Amino acid sequence: MVLLFVAGYSTHALVQMWSTPDDGSAGAGFARDMAAHHAQAVEMALIAWQRASQPETRTMAYATVTAQQAEIGSAPPMAWVPDRGRMLGADGRMPGMASPAEVAALETAKARRSTCCSAS
């Protein structure tokens, strides 16, 4: 029985050791790259929070800022990808990122009053 326990525990420990990505792995690199996405989410949510007129929108923006800020790390985008140049846009943006022009458009957007969720 003791031998079975030791074998099971050892197997579990080895699986945990082998499944933890090292600093240069794709998993760790991807996690670091998410920092750029989170930083842009913080930037855009702060714009929404400052400009929103509806309390629900301001609450959602504040929640986004606080949650996403905690996810930010540091490293050059896509540094873990061997051929990162093909993945990045011409301006260095990762796929899915808003362009500077799109963020600028958000900054100048006017608030609209929504009627979808108002109480009758």
Secondary structure by P-SEA (a helix, b strand, c coil): caaaaaaaaaaaaaaaaaaccccccaaaaaaaaaaaaaaaaaaaaaaaaaccccaaaaaaaaaaaaaaaaaccccccccccccccccccccccccccccaaaaaaaaabbbbbbcccccc
